[in-house]
Amino acid sequence: MQFNKSKILCVGDVILDAYEFGAVKKISPEAPIPIFKSEKESFVLGGAGNVARNITSGGGFCHLLSVIGNDLNGNIIKNKISEITKLKANLIVEKNRKTTKKKRFISDNQQVLRVDEEVNEDITKSTEEKILKLFLKLVANFHVVVISDYNKGLLTKVLTQSLIKISRKNKKIVIVDPKRDSFSIYKGANIITPNLVELYNASKIFNNQRKNELDNIGYLSKKISQQYSIDNVITTRSSKGMYIYQNKCKSVMLESEAVEVYDVSGAGDTVVAYLALGLSVGDDLKKSAALSNKAAGISVGKFGTASVNLSELKKINFFEKIVSVEEAVKIVNDSRSKKNIGFTNGCFDLIHYGHIKYFSDIRKHCDFLVIGLNSDKSVKINKGSKRPIIEQCHRAKILACLPFIDLVILFDEVTPLSLIKKIKPELIFKGNDYLPSEVVGKEEVMGWGGKLILIDYISGLSTTEIIKRIKNEA
């Protein structure tokens, strides 16, 4: 699951999402309203900008075409885009247009007010022509086209139909995230991704007497597909998951992957982004939709308009934590700026309480733990020909299921020194039954500014001791 070669062209309404954090502790004497004491403000890319952000977080490259006003909010959007390495943009500035901004006021992690600044009028003919000219120049170089419609005036009917027709002519997959009460504007798209409310609002023209929700969705999806020549309709159902309608294929229902629903802001953007990434590398619709469903499950567990990193997706399927050295280096480097990287190694044959406590104690010191796991070959060299008891693939899978562990890497060498040099952890851990001078990699880690931490060792609790007890039938 690597998207480093994926190239997605996104056209849509970019939004500046602002968050004003503060506290509400008293009521105004002037009127029965709360007083919000402001403490700090932060900005993130929203709308089509959040689609682009999720594409790049997944490892892909995104080129964004949008429109902004000649104002401070537009400049903030430009600056936020410039901070993202794999994102380029052409933002057409309209002098008399206001950049769309949604400002949320947050107190005690609760949203108390949202203030919107926007202009919903259609873009000018001149802007429409500029967007179309840029699109014609770029489209051939991209795998998938995403149309992110927040109904803020960029995607006129003429422009939207032109984008779809040009994409189809160039044999590009077109995914549309809709925000209209009619889907006629998206006629000819390959895929459309409404949420349940959007699906119902856009299908009022169809007579529908069905009472069951899934029957409703299936019936309405089919009607929309036929009416507007849209091949696939993927309906997101919040905590109930996702319904996939494919023309002339059996429909598929995916259960939600969300562990906790904290904030649904931008979850649709995440779905579209990961759907595009999956399709860009040749995955079929069902596999790509399953990936996007997982990503959305992570997104709704985060605060605000959030992007989902590819390494976070690996945690959902525990066995995907087991990676090659090359994959590990990329994942660790992507996580390094935000997380404290820890490393430990061992055979971990016959997992027992001592191991669990060891990993648990390590996670008190770091927030991303990489395990170097001795392969069967390495164990035999270190422990003798009768070890390991548990073969490497099973040991790796057991470790991958533990919540304390983020990545598992098998290595054949006698020591993990080569692996440590490639991973470059900030922290290296070992049990305190070792002397600092005995810990492999200590000097290297300290050389790049890291440190060694020795973890309390439970005496008498080891795989060797357990094997002795089994032999003695103790």
Secondary structure, DSSP 8 states (H G I E B T S, - for coil): ---TT-EEEEEE-EEEEEEEEEEEEEE-SSSS-EEEEEEEEEEEEEEHHHHHHHHHHTT-EEEEEEEEESSHHHHHHHHHHHT-TTEEEEEEEETT----EEEEEEETTEEEEEEEE---S---HHHHHHHHHHHHHHGGG-SEEEEE--SSSSS-HHHHHHHHHHHHHTT-EEEEE--SS--GGGTT-SEE--BHHHHHHHTTTS-----SHHHHHHHHHHHHHHHHT-SEEEEE-GGG-EEEEETTS--EEE----S--S--TTHHHHHHHHHHHHHHTT--HHHHHHHHHHHHHHHTTSSSS----HHHHHHHSGGGGB--HHHHHHHHHHHTTTS-EEEEEE---S--HHHHHHHHHHTTT-SEEEEEEE-HHHHHHHH-TT--SS-HHHHHHHHHTSTT-SEEEEE-SSSSHHHHHHH--SEEEEETTS-GGGSTTHHHHHHTT-EEEEE---TT-SHHHHHHHHHTT-
